[in-house]
Amino acid sequence: MKRYEQWLRVERHYSDNSIGIRFRSLRVLYNSAITDGLIKKTDYPFDTFKVSRFKEATAKRSLTKEDIRRIMDCEVRTLTKYPKPFLQLAKDLFLFSYLSCGINLTDILHIRYADIVDGRLVFNRQKTGKPLSFQLQPAALDILDKYRQPNAHPQDYIFPVLRRSVHVTAQQQYGRVQRTNKRINRYLKRIGEHLHLPITLTTSVARHSFATVLKRSGVSTSIISESLGHSSEKITQIYLDSFENSQIDAAMQNLL
């Protein structure tokens, strides 16, 4: 374990947070192996090798409500000499995440026409499989309407990244999403620099901003936990799952 930690630091130049993520994943595997009888409990290394020490202060990764409005008002067509459709897509995906419970890019790109029911987004998250349901804000619906295609199949993806007939396997979808994420972040960085935002604009900033804006608006941390930025995504989802949809819907009215 110590040699692995040293390798991550020296050879991979990972931060404490990145090292901690990998050791927590390894700890989950160990616990599963013990449960399945593959490893003895006496061989468990995490009683003495503490993963909790791999924590460091996280830099600010959220924007104010005023910054979000500046992004909304930004005419991205003026940023380049020639039209770049992906630049507009980057802006729309960022704002859709912020307006929609801070869902990540993977979930957004997997949204199908069938997932929109009476103005609500109802689907299972890709990472955890947990069901998610909330009322879509008018601005979020406007973004979806921009990308809707006539005569689309209910199982087609709304945003023009994944194609049902092309990206069939989980591996194909994963690769496409990862490549898109890198490209989206390049364009978001450009938008952020144009607006002189205080932090580098990325897709994850939308998630952090969603949580921070609601907290500053007086929303209970029991509904939108600060842990979205400083703890695991799973813990935040547990908090969200414990409340009625109506309470989450009412809280989200504070986003704009």
C-alpha positions as CSV (number, residue, x, y, z in Angstrom):
1,M,0.0,0.0,0.0
2,K,2.8,2.4,0.9
3,R,4.7,1.5,-2.3
4,Y,1.5,2.2,-4.3
5,E,1.1,5.6,-2.6
6,Q,4.7,6.4,-3.4
7,W,4.3,5.5,-7.0
8,L,1.2,7.6,-7.4
9,R,3.0,10.6,-5.9
10,V,6.4,10.3,-7.6
11,E,5.5,8.7,-11.0
12,R,2.0,10.0,-11.5
13,H,2.2,13.3,-9.6
14,Y,-1.2,12.8,-8.1
15,S,-2.6,15.1,-5.4
16,D,-3.8,13.8,-2.1
17,N,-7.4,14.0,-3.3
18,S,-6.6,11.9,-6.4
19,I,-4.7,9.4,-4.3
20,G,-7.6,9.1,-1.8
21,I,-10.1,8.4,-4.6
22,R,-8.0,5.4,-5.8
23,F,-7.5,4.0,-2.3
24,R,-11.2,4.3,-1.5
25,S,-12.0,2.4,-4.6
26,L,-9.5,-0.3,-3.5
27,R,-11.0,-0.4,-0.1
28,V,-14.4,-1.1,-1.6
29,L,-12.9,-4.0,-3.5
30,Y,-11.3,-5.4,-0.3
31,N,-14.6,-5.2,1.6
32,S,-16.4,-7.0,-1.2
33,A,-13.7,-9.7,-1.3
34,I,-14.0,-10.2,2.4
35,T,-17.8,-10.5,2.1
36,D,-17.4,-13.1,-0.7
37,G,-14.9,-15.1,1.4
38,L,-12.0,-14.5,-1.0
39,I,-9.8,-12.6,1.6
40,K,-9.5,-13.1,5.4
41,K,-10.6,-10.2,7.6
42,T,-7.1,-10.5,9.3
43,D,-5.5,-9.5,6.0
44,Y,-7.5,-6.2,5.8
45,P,-4.9,-3.4,5.4
46,F,-7.1,-0.4,6.0
47,D,-7.3,-0.8,9.7
48,T,-3.8,0.6,9.9
49,F,-3.5,2.3,6.5
50,K,-5.9,5.2,6.9
51,V,-7.5,6.5,3.8
52,S,-9.0,9.5,5.6
53,R,-5.6,11.2,5.7
54,F,-5.7,11.8,1.9
55,K,-7.6,15.0,2.1
56,E,-6.7,18.5,1.1
57,A,-8.5,21.8,0.9
58,T,-10.5,22.0,-2.3
59,A,-10.1,25.2,-4.3
60,K,-13.1,27.3,-5.0
61,R,-15.1,25.8,-7.8
62,S,-18.4,27.6,-7.7
63,L,-19.8,30.8,-9.2
64,T,-22.3,33.4,-7.9
65,K,-25.8,33.8,-9.3
66,E,-24.6,37.0,-11.0
67,D,-21.8,35.1,-12.8
68,I,-24.3,32.5,-14.0
69,R,-26.5,35.3,-15.4
70,R,-23.5,36.6,-17.3
71,I,-22.9,33.2,-18.8
72,M,-26.6,33.1,-19.8
73,D,-26.4,36.5,-21.5
74,C,-23.1,35.8,-23.3
75,E,-23.4,35.7,-27.1
76,V,-20.9,33.0,-27.8
77,R,-21.2,33.6,-31.6
78,T,-19.1,36.8,-31.0
79,L,-16.2,34.8,-29.5
80,T,-15.0,33.3,-32.8
81,K,-14.6,34.6,-36.3
82,Y,-16.4,31.6,-37.8
83,P,-19.5,29.8,-36.3
84,K,-18.6,27.0,-33.9
85,P,-21.7,25.0,-32.9
86,F,-19.8,23.1,-30.2
87,L,-19.2,26.5,-28.4
88,Q,-23.0,27.0,-28.1
89,L,-23.5,23.4,-27.0
90,A,-20.9,23.8,-24.3
91,K,-22.7,26.8,-22.9
92,D,-26.1,25.1,-23.1
93,L,-24.8,21.9,-21.4
94,F,-23.3,24.0,-18.6
95,L,-26.5,25.9,-18.0
96,F,-28.6,22.8,-18.2
97,S,-26.5,21.1,-15.5
98,Y,-26.8,24.2,-13.2
99,L,-30.6,24.4,-13.7
100,S,-31.1,20.6,-13.3
101,C,-29.9,19.5,-9.8
102,G,-26.3,19.8,-10.9
103,I,-26.5,16.5,-12.8
104,N,-23.2,15.6,-14.4
105,L,-22.4,15.6,-18.1
106,T,-22.7,11.8,-18.4
107,D,-26.3,11.9,-17.2
108,I,-27.1,14.9,-19.4
109,L,-25.9,13.2,-22.6
110,H,-27.9,10.1,-21.7
111,I,-31.2,11.9,-21.5
112,R,-33.7,10.4,-23.9
113,Y,-37.0,11.9,-25.1
114,A,-38.8,9.3,-23.0
115,D,-37.2,10.7,-19.9
116,I,-39.1,13.9,-20.1
117,V,-42.6,13.3,-18.5
118,D,-45.0,16.2,-18.0
119,G,-42.2,18.7,-17.8
120,R,-40.2,16.5,-15.4
121,L,-36.9,14.8,-15.9
122,V,-37.4,11.2,-14.7
123,F,-34.5,8.7,-15.1
124,N,-31.8,6.6,-13.4
125,R,-28.4,8.0,-12.9
126,Q,-25.6,6.3,-14.9
127,K,-23.1,6.1,-12.1
128,T,-25.3,4.9,-9.2
129,G,-28.5,3.6,-10.9
130,K,-30.5,5.7,-8.4
131,P,-33.8,7.2,-9.7
132,L,-33.9,11.0,-10.2
133,S,-37.0,13.1,-10.7
134,F,-37.5,16.8,-10.6
135,Q,-39.4,19.6,-12.3
136,L,-37.5,21.2,-15.1
137,Q,-37.0,24.9,-14.9
138,P,-38.4,27.0,-17.9
139,A,-34.9,27.9,-19.0
140,A,-33.9,24.2,-18.9
141,L,-36.9,23.3,-21.0
142,D,-35.9,26.0,-23.5
143,I,-32.5,24.4,-23.9
144,L,-34.1,21.0,-24.5
145,D,-36.4,22.4,-27.0
146,K,-33.5,23.8,-28.9
147,Y,-32.1,20.3,-29.6
148,R,-35.4,18.4,-30.0
149,Q,-35.7,16.7,-33.4
150,P,-39.0,16.1,-35.1
151,N,-40.2,12.5,-35.4
152,A,-37.5,11.4,-32.9
153,H,-37.8,7.9,-31.4
154,P,-38.6,8.0,-27.6
155,Q,-35.4,6.2,-26.9
156,D,-33.2,8.6,-28.9
157,Y,-30.9,10.9,-27.0
158,I,-31.9,14.6,-27.0
159,F,-28.5,16.2,-27.1
160,P,-26.5,15.7,-30.3
161,V,-23.6,13.7,-28.9
162,L,-24.7,10.1,-28.4
163,R,-26.6,8.2,-31.2
164,R,-28.7,5.2,-30.4
165,S,-27.8,3.4,-33.5
166,V,-24.0,4.1,-33.2
167,H,-23.1,4.2,-29.5
168,V,-24.6,0.8,-28.6
169,T,-22.3,-0.6,-25.9
170,A,-21.4,1.0,-22.6
171,Q,-17.8,1.2,-23.7
172,Q,-18.7,3.1,-26.9
173,Q,-20.9,5.5,-24.8
174,Y,-18.2,6.0,-22.2
175,G,-15.5,6.8,-24.8
176,R,-17.8,9.2,-26.6
177,V,-18.7,11.0,-23.4
178,Q,-15.1,11.3,-22.2
179,R,-14.0,12.8,-25.5
180,T,-16.9,15.2,-25.5
181,N,-16.2,16.2,-21.9
182,K,-12.7,17.3,-22.8
183,R,-13.9,19.2,-25.8
184,I,-16.7,20.9,-23.9
185,N,-14.3,22.0,-21.1
186,R,-12.0,23.6,-23.7
187,Y,-14.8,25.7,-25.0
188,L,-16.1,26.5,-21.5
189,K,-12.6,27.7,-20.5
190,R,-12.8,30.0,-23.5
191,I,-16.2,31.4,-22.4
192,G,-14.9,31.9,-18.9
193,E,-11.8,33.8,-20.0
194,H,-14.0,36.0,-22.3
195,L,-16.2,36.9,-19.3
196,H,-13.2,37.2,-16.9
197,L,-14.7,34.8,-14.5
198,P,-12.7,34.2,-11.2
199,I,-12.3,30.5,-11.8
200,T,-11.7,28.2,-14.8
201,L,-15.1,27.2,-16.2
202,T,-15.7,23.5,-16.5
203,T,-18.7,21.2,-16.4
204,S,-18.1,20.4,-12.7
205,V,-18.3,24.1,-11.9
206,A,-22.0,23.9,-12.7
207,R,-22.5,21.2,-10.1
208,H,-20.7,23.1,-7.4
209,S,-22.5,26.4,-8.3
210,F,-25.9,24.7,-8.1
211,A,-25.2,23.6,-4.5
212,T,-23.5,26.8,-3.4
213,V,-26.2,29.1,-4.9
214,L,-29.0,27.2,-3.2
215,K,-27.2,27.2,0.1
216,R,-26.6,30.9,0.0
217,S,-30.3,31.4,-0.9
218,G,-31.2,29.9,2.5
219,V,-32.0,26.3,1.3
220,S,-31.4,23.7,4.0
221,T,-28.2,21.8,3.7
222,S,-30.3,18.7,4.4
223,I,-31.7,19.2,0.9
224,I,-28.7,20.3,-1.0
225,S,-25.6,19.3,1.0
226,E,-22.4,21.2,1.0
227,S,-20.8,17.7,0.5
228,L,-21.5,18.1,-3.2
229,G,-18.2,20.0,-3.3
230,H,-16.3,18.4,-0.4
231,S,-17.5,14.8,0.0
232,S,-18.8,12.0,-2.1
233,E,-21.5,12.3,-4.7
234,K,-23.2,9.3,-3.1
235,I,-23.8,11.1,0.2
236,T,-25.4,14.1,-1.6
237,Q,-27.7,11.8,-3.5
238,I,-28.7,10.1,-0.2
239,Y,-29.8,13.5,1.1
240,L,-31.7,14.3,-2.0
241,D,-33.4,10.9,-2.1
242,S,-34.8,11.4,1.4
243,F,-37.0,14.4,0.5
244,E,-40.2,14.7,-1.5
245,N,-40.0,15.9,-5.0
246,S,-42.1,18.9,-4.2
247,Q,-39.6,20.1,-1.6
248,I,-36.7,19.8,-4.1
249,D,-38.9,21.6,-6.8
250,A,-39.6,24.5,-4.4
251,A,-35.9,24.8,-3.5
252,M,-34.9,25.0,-7.1
253,Q,-37.0,28.1,-7.7
254,N,-34.0,29.9,-6.1
255,L,-31.7,29.2,-9.0
256,L,-32.4,32.3,-11.0
